Amino acid sequence: MIRKARKEDLFAVKGIAEACTKDLDNQGIFQWNSTYPSLAIFEKDILEEALYVYEIQGEIQGCIMFSEEKDPLYDTIEWMCPDFRNLYIHRLAVHPQFQKKELQDNS
């Protein structure tokens, strides 16, 4: 099930990000580090109701953040479509132990 993240999900989400950071580092991919994404960033995402979690049988396995706000870095890109009313994806993470598996429909 995919649902909006709640305050009580904060540490589970941060733990997933930390596991993903370690896994990415082991692959030579340095996307995230010990300071990003931070607990404060995830907390802000939750308060803004922009963070979603994927959970199965009460276990959070991944997260994703959606935002209508564009990172200024994106202004340096020549987009193929008009740049209005877009939705940007940030902080997409699936715990490494659940990666490369089919989604389960537990609705």
C-alpha positions, 0 to 999 in steps of 0.5 A: 500500500502507498500512503502519505507518511506520518510523523511516526514513520520518520525514523523508519524512512530515515533508516531506509535512506541510510541503508540506501546511502550505504548500498549506493556507496558500495556501488560507487554511486555517491548520490546521498551522504550522512547529511543528506537526506537529513531527518529534518528534511524528511520531517519537513516533507511529512509536515508538508504532506509531500512524502509517501511511503510504501508499506506491506503488512505494516513494514515500510519498505520505501518512500518518495517525495513529490513536489511542485517546487522546482529545484533551481538547478533544473533551470539549467536543463533544456526540457522537452516539454513546457515547464509549468504545472510539473510534479518533481520526484525527490528522495525516492528510496526502496530499502536494498533488501526489497529492491528488484522485487515485484510490488505486492498488491495488499490493498 
